[in-house]
Amino acid sequence: MPNRLSESTSPYLLQHRDNPVDWQEWGPEAFAEARERDVPVLLSVGYAACHWCHVMAHESFEDEDVARALNADFVAVKVDREERPDIDAVYMAATTALTGHGGWPMTCLLTPDGDPFFAGTYFPKGQFLQLLAGAKEAWTTQRDRVLDSGAHIASRLRELSAPVTGHPLDAAALDAAASQLRSQFDHGAAGFGGAPKFPPSMVLEFLLRHHARTGSADALTMAASTCEAMARGGIYDQLGGGFARYSVDARWVVPHFEKMLYDNAQLLRVFTHLHRATGDVLARRVALETAEFLLRDLRTPEGGFASALDADTEGIEGLTYAWTPAQLAEVLGEEDGRRAAALLSVTDQGTFEHGSSTLQLLTDPDDESWWAATRDRLLAARLLRPQPGCDDKVVTSWNGLAIAALADTGTLLGRPDLVEAATRCAEFVVGTHVVDGRLRRTSRAGSVGTANAVADDYGNLAEGLLALHQATGEQRWLATAGDLLATAVERFDADDGGFHDTSDDAEALFTRPRSAADNAEPSGQSALAGALLTCSALTGDPSMRDRAEAALAASGQLAARDPRFGGWALAVAEAALAGPLQVALVGSGREADALVAAARQSVSPGLVLVHGEPDAAGIPLLAQRPLVGGRAAAYVCRGFVCDAPVTDVAALTAALGR
């Protein structure tokens, strides 16, 4: 019989609707029931593409013995961390404080008031049953100690969310961050740290911007070599495009196969910007293949982008993606199969499980046309295999990242269809996720969810809309981004100039979540800082720049201490130091198009660019900017001080290169 998750809009929660555990969603009803029954709450947090979440589900939550113990002595609550990042954040802080590490599935025991008194991650069935029995015994015989423990943990975590001392991210701080990253760089396999190794997308963007501003050869080398190592390794899908979540080894060979929208959107932008900086052919190819993956495999019928593809296929990780030499020969024939195996590092011993191999492309093929045809044949054959499940909810924040990436890639790589995809996505998200002037976090199948948006939703969507405004010249995206940022500044403001993760009228948890860490995606604080900085440059509003700089200072301590977890704050700080560099282009036709194309080749982190007709309504940078002698013209301004307008590409390039 279905439990109380059957009406959920979350694909993750729906995966558990047929469990014998009487799950329910987070809400006041669950805690009221816990108080009425006088039992603790068992909180389980995960997400649809999580491998170990699936394992614990099969081992424990589908088991009748576990269900009896949970249903008798606990109120069982399931949370999708991607739908409710606020709940995930506060209880992950508790889990990390209590155990020294975090991860998913996350398992917490709470008092009926929501205070955590125990936390952990994955538990095998036997250990989980022992945990439930021990918790029942403690709740029955040592209630005062349990309640005191929960209250103490909640109090300590509230102290940790107090205002921080600002630490400006000035030129010296950015130089120091680049130097620290150099000391952590893996000179053998590229990237940072050891296994498991994650794509450092925001750090790579910082390094590219640092190189652009300072000319640092080391910064460019770290960024370019990491991009190449990832693009040639098994973490990159050599057939279908797109990147897996991380590599379980330090050499990018064996991925954890889930493919997340937020990773691929950010990496798409990085590879596009790397190509702009260097002209690298591999970077261009990977950028376009990753964009095609987004459109082919993650785009929803409404025009948004789904959250993820699962790590597992029919309960087996890598089933869709791994190959043996015999499987290659079966599709391609013996000769082409051997040739493909040599090119893709597919061996009899295998690099993955059971003698199978992930696909790597460590060298370029000697015959590109042969490889293109072979890739198509292998991808077609792979599509006949069982496919991983798709978490098809549309998350505001991650769609904002996708809009920005597609807008940038479409304009820089000459693909107007990608800009059109970004536009369609923006129309859907703005049209569906904005309800009564406020953002919602998710939708599914075109129906918006009830969870309110958090700070990174506002910041990343505004960032995407501002990129789309610069790509299309359409004023509506600038106006909408400005409205979102005004709401965010009002609702998420923190006393130290930074931002909380949740709004001032959000559901009260035992502490108000706030993090300055740029982990898998930008923190809400750095996302808002970046969007505010760009919006200030596009509108000439200095108050937005002041607000961005205050938020950067609030992120400065963490970014300076460990730049691997402050990548986006550092990237935004590079833009603040280099800009504003404003380019306003007026006019239309071939001459105007040539000026726009030239301006877009600037790698300055502080560049913003608008184009349109003189005095276009609602676009401040085009106000009182006439044509020059009837010709299209470019107006270049640095720090709100403007040069004389230019009308030819050579003069514009010279002006931007100063």
VENMO-V374394 format. One record per residue. N is the residue number from 1. RES is the residue in one small letter. PHI is phi as a letter, one per 30 degrees, with the letter a starting at -180 (none if undefined). Layout:
{{N,RES,PHI} {N,RES,PHI}}
This chain:
{{1,m,none} {2,p,e} {3,n,d} {4,r,d} {5,l,c} {6,s,d} {7,e,c} {8,s,d} {9,t,c} {10,s,d} {11,p,e} {12,y,d} {13,l,d} {14,l,d} {15,q,d} {16,h,c} {17,r,d} {18,d,c} {19,n,d} {20,p,d} {21,v,d} {22,d,d} {23,w,d} {24,q,b} {25,e,d} {26,w,d} {27,g,l} {28,p,d} {29,e,d} {30,a,d} {31,f,d} {32,a,d} {33,e,d} {34,a,d} {35,r,d} {36,e,d} {37,r,d} {38,d,i} {39,v,b} {40,p,d} {41,v,c} {42,l,c} {43,l,c} {44,s,b} {45,v,c} {46,g,a} {47,y,a} {48,a,d} {49,a,c} {50,c,d} {51,h,d} {52,w,d} {53,c,d} {54,h,d} {55,v,d} {56,m,d} {57,a,d} {58,h,d} {59,e,d} {60,s,c} {61,f,d} {62,e,c} {63,d,c} {64,e,d} {65,d,d} {66,v,d} {67,a,d} {68,r,d} {69,a,d} {70,l,d} {71,n,d} {72,a,d} {73,d,b} {74,f,b} {75,v,c} {76,a,c} {77,v,b} {78,k,c} {79,v,b} {80,d,d} {81,r,d} {82,e,d} {83,e,d} {84,r,b} {85,p,d} {86,d,d} {87,i,d} {88,d,e} {89,a,d} {90,v,d} {91,y,d} {92,m,d} {93,a,d} {94,a,d} {95,t,d} {96,t,d} {97,a,d} {98,l,d} {99,t,c} {100,g,i} {101,h,a} {102,g,b} {103,g,l} {104,w,b} {105,p,d} {106,m,c} {107,t,b} {108,c,b} {109,l,c} {110,l,b} {111,t,d} {112,p,d} {113,d,c} {114,g,j} {115,d,d} {116,p,d} {117,f,c} {118,f,a} {119,a,a} {120,g,a} {121,t,b} {122,y,d} {123,f,b} {124,p,d} {125,k,e} {126,g,d} {127,q,d} {128,f,d} {129,l,d} {130,q,d} {131,l,d} {132,l,d} {133,a,d} {134,g,d} {135,a,d} {136,k,d} {137,e,d} {138,a,d} {139,w,d} {140,t,d} {141,t,c} {142,q,b} {143,r,e} {144,d,d} {145,r,d} {146,v,d} {147,l,d} {148,d,d} {149,s,d} {150,g,d} {151,a,d} {152,h,d} {153,i,d} {154,a,d} {155,s,d} {156,r,d} {157,l,d} {158,r,d} {159,e,d} {160,l,d} {161,s,c} {162,a,d} {163,p,e} {164,v,c} {165,t,d} {166,g,d} {167,h,b} {168,p,e} {169,l,c} {170,d,d} {171,a,d} {172,a,d} {173,a,d} {174,l,d} {175,d,d} {176,a,d} {177,a,d} {178,a,d} {179,s,d} {180,q,d} {181,l,d} {182,r,d} {183,s,d} {184,q,c} {185,f,d} {186,d,d} {187,h,d} {188,g,d} {189,a,c} {190,a,i} {191,g,i} {192,f,b} {193,g,i} {194,g,c} {195,a,d} {196,p,d} {197,k,c} {198,f,c} {199,p,d} {200,p,d} {201,s,e} {202,m,d} {203,v,d} {204,l,d} {205,e,d} {206,f,e} {207,l,d} {208,l,d} {209,r,d} {210,h,d} {211,h,d} {212,a,d} {213,r,d} {214,t,c} {215,g,i} {216,s,d} {217,a,d} {218,d,d} {219,a,d} {220,l,d} {221,t,d} {222,m,d} {223,a,d} {224,a,d} {225,s,d} {226,t,d} {227,c,d} {228,e,d} {229,a,d} {230,m,d} {231,a,d} {232,r,c} {233,g,c} {234,g,d} {235,i,d} {236,y,c} {237,d,d} {238,q,d} {239,l,c} {240,g,c} {241,g,i} {242,g,j} {243,f,c} {244,a,d} {245,r,d} {246,y,a} {247,s,c} {248,v,d} {249,d,c} {250,a,d} {251,r,c} {252,w,i} {253,v,d} {254,v,c} {255,p,d} {256,h,d} {257,f,d} {258,e,d} {259,k,b} {260,m,c} {261,l,d} {262,y,d} {263,d,d} {264,n,d} {265,a,d} {266,q,d} {267,l,d} {268,l,e} {269,r,d} {270,v,d} {271,f,d} {272,t,d} {273,h,d} {274,l,d} {275,h,d} {276,r,d} {277,a,d} {278,t,b} {279,g,i} {280,d,d} {281,v,d} {282,l,d} {283,a,d} {284,r,d} {285,r,d} {286,v,d} {287,a,d} {288,l,d} {289,e,d} {290,t,d} {291,a,d} {292,e,d} {293,f,e} {294,l,e} {295,l,d} {296,r,d} {297,d,c} {298,l,c} {299,r,d} {300,t,c} {301,p,e} {302,e,d} {303,g,j} {304,g,d} {305,f,b} {306,a,d} {307,s,d} {308,a,a} {309,l,c} {310,d,d} {311,a,d} {312,d,c} {313,t,b} {314,e,h} {315,g,i} {316,i,c} {317,e,d} {318,g,i} {319,l,e} {320,t,d} {321,y,c} {322,a,d} {323,w,b} {324,t,c} {325,p,e} {326,a,d} {327,q,d} {328,l,d} {329,a,d} {330,e,d} {331,v,d} {332,l,c} {333,g,j} {334,e,d} {335,e,d} {336,d,d} {337,g,d} {338,r,d} {339,r,d} {340,a,d} {341,a,d} {342,a,d} {343,l,d} {344,l,c} {345,s,h} {346,v,c} {347,t,b} {348,d,d} {349,q,d} {350,g,i} {351,t,c} {352,f,b} {353,e,c} {354,h,h} {355,g,i} {356,s,c} {357,s,b} {358,t,d} {359,l,c} {360,q,b} {361,l,b} {362,l,d} {363,t,b} {364,d,d} {365,p,d} {366,d,d} {367,d,b} {368,e,d} {369,s,d} {370,w,d} {371,w,d} {372,a,d} {373,a,d} {374,t,d} {375,r,e} {376,d,d} {377,r,d} {378,l,d} {379,l,d} {380,a,d} {381,a,d} {382,r,d} {383,l,d} {384,l,d} {385,r,d} {386,p,e} {387,q,c} {388,p,d} {389,g,d} {390,c,c} {391,d,d} {392,d,c} {393,k,d} {394,v,c} {395,v,c} {396,t,e} {397,s,e} {398,w,d} {399,n,d} {400,g,d} {401,l,d} {402,a,d} {403,i,e} {404,a,d} {405,a,d} {406,l,d} {407,a,d} {408,d,d} {409,t,d} {410,g,d} {411,t,d} {412,l,d} {413,l,c} {414,g,i} {415,r,b} {416,p,d} {417,d,d} {418,l,d} {419,v,d} {420,e,d} {421,a,d} {422,a,d} {423,t,d} {424,r,d} {425,c,d} {426,a,d} {427,e,d} {428,f,d} {429,v,d} {430,v,d} {431,g,d} {432,t,c} {433,h,d} {434,v,c} {435,v,b} {436,d,h} {437,g,i} {438,r,b} {439,l,d} {440,r,c} {441,r,d} {442,t,b} {443,s,b} {444,r,b} {445,a,h} {446,g,i} {447,s,c} {448,v,d} {449,g,d} {450,t,c} {451,a,d} {452,n,d} {453,a,d} {454,v,c} {455,a,e} {456,d,d} {457,d,d} {458,y,d} {459,g,d} {460,n,d} {461,l,d} {462,a,d} {463,e,e} {464,g,d} {465,l,d} {466,l,d} {467,a,d} {468,l,d} {469,h,e} {470,q,d} {471,a,d} {472,t,c} {473,g,i} {474,e,d} {475,q,d} {476,r,d} {477,w,d} {478,l,d} {479,a,d} {480,t,d} {481,a,d} {482,g,d} {483,d,d} {484,l,d} {485,l,d} {486,a,d} {487,t,d} {488,a,d} {489,v,d} {490,e,d} {491,r,c} {492,f,c} {493,d,e} {494,a,c} {495,d,d} {496,d,c} {497,g,j} {498,g,c} {499,f,b} {500,h,d} {501,d,d} {502,t,c} {503,s,d} {504,d,d} {505,d,c} {506,a,d} {507,e,e} {508,a,d} {509,l,c} {510,f,d} {511,t,b} {512,r,d} {513,p,d} {514,r,a} {515,s,b} {516,a,c} {517,a,d} {518,d,d} {519,n,c} {520,a,d} {521,e,b} {522,p,d} {523,s,d} {524,g,e} {525,q,d} {526,s,d} {527,a,d} {528,l,d} {529,a,e} {530,g,d} {531,a,d} {532,l,d} {533,l,d} {534,t,d} {535,c,d} {536,s,d} {537,a,d} {538,l,d} {539,t,c} {540,g,i} {541,d,d} {542,p,d} {543,s,d} {544,m,d} {545,r,d} {546,d,e} {547,r,d} {548,a,d} {549,e,d} {550,a,d} {551,a,d} {552,l,d} {553,a,d} {554,a,d} {555,s,c} {556,g,d} {557,q,e} {558,l,d} {559,a,d} {560,a,d} {561,r,d} {562,d,b} {563,p,d} {564,r,d} {565,f,c} {566,g,b} {567,g,e} {568,w,d} {569,a,e} {570,l,d} {571,a,d} {572,v,d} {573,a,d} {574,e,d} {575,a,d} {576,a,d} {577,l,d} {578,a,d} {579,g,b} {580,p,d} {581,l,c} {582,q,c} {583,v,b} {584,a,c} {585,l,c} {586,v,c} {587,g,j} {588,s,b} {589,g,j} {590,r,d} {591,e,d} {592,a,d} {593,d,d} {594,a,d} {595,l,d} {596,v,d} {597,a,d} {598,a,d} {599,a,d} {600,r,d} {601,q,d} {602,s,d} {603,v,c} {604,s,e} {605,p,d} {606,g,c} {607,l,d} {608,v,b} {609,l,b} {610,v,b} {611,h,b} {612,g,l} {613,e,d} {614,p,e} {615,d,h} {616,a,e} {617,a,d} {618,g,i} {619,i,c} {620,p,e} {621,l,d} {622,l,c} {623,a,d} {624,q,h} {625,r,c} {626,p,d} {627,l,d} {628,v,c} {629,g,i} {630,g,i} {631,r,c} {632,a,e} {633,a,b} {634,a,c} {635,y,c} {636,v,c} {637,c,b} {638,r,c} {639,g,h} {640,f,i} {641,v,c} {642,c,c} {643,d,d} {644,a,d} {645,p,d} {646,v,b} {647,t,b} {648,d,b} {649,v,d} {650,a,d} {651,a,d} {652,l,d} {653,t,d} {654,a,d} {655,a,d} {656,l,d} {657,g,d} {658,r,d}}
